[in-house]
Amino acid sequence: MTQAWKQYRSAPEVGTRVARLEELPRHGTLSVSLTGEKGSFPLLLVHLDDGSLLAYVNACPHQYLPLDQRGKRVLSQDGEQLRCTNHEASFATRTGEGVAGLGLDCALDPVPVHADDQGWLVIGE
């Protein structure tokens, strides 16, 4: 996993609590904005049917607009793609790599997350 997310001026510290796992629906997404001393950091959390937890900087690399700016439905029915609601760019859910439309030749910036023993989603290493 790349560490590109750490290059954002407003990147949260490792260990930052993001949301409660129960807030993130299975086969769904949750958009959160983490606010700290350095500003606001947009994060898109993804919970797949198999229990996988993923997170990406919520900024489409095509125009750096939030993937869910025009609607909350960004995860495809089969869970294999995330789609930008602004211009239909598509990205592989598990890798963030662009797979269709204006997403080709670019990728989402993954952010490591895990659930801790208290039920929090936490920024990892």
Buried (B, 14 or more C-beta within 10 A) or exposed (E): EEEBBEEBEBBBEEEBEBBEBEEBEEEBBBBBEBEEEEEEBBBBBBBBEEEEBBBBBBBBBBEEBBBBBEEEEBBEEEBEBBBBBBBEBBBBBBEBBBBEBBBEEBBBBBBBBEBEEEEBBBBBE
